[in-house]
Amino acid sequence: MKTLELSFKGSDMRVKHLRLKYVNTELTADDVAAVMNQMAKAKLFVKDGVNLYADPLRADMVETTKTTLMAVDTAPTA
């Protein structure tokens, strides 16, 4: 599964992350940068007077793989 991870610096100078699943994997850096800038300018996420996503820092496409190391059969035996 691929996840888009957006990193912003909040107005409190702390780094915040927004992770989005099921995204278009063919997004360009320019597309993502434009949306991040729009989010920052719109001040969509404000909590207790702190703009959580004030300044865009970076965007990463994270690919997660799952490897089963061991599994126990939980089917009832007859």
Phi, psi and omega in degrees: 000140177254138180232137175267120180251116180256132179245132180229156169257127179280169178293346175271008177070015176260149180275131179240148180239140176236118182251127182241126178263163176058047180263163175293118184280358180256021176293145176264165178299322179295320178299312183293318180298320180297316180292319179297319178294321177297318179298317181294317181291327182285343182051051182291327187243096179237129180227123180053040177080003180256123175282108187292328183238066186279317185230120177296136179249308183197164176223134180229141171263116185254127178253125183251133175241147181244126179237118179280123180266328182201142177218143179252131178286118183259010178290140180293143178267147182265000000 
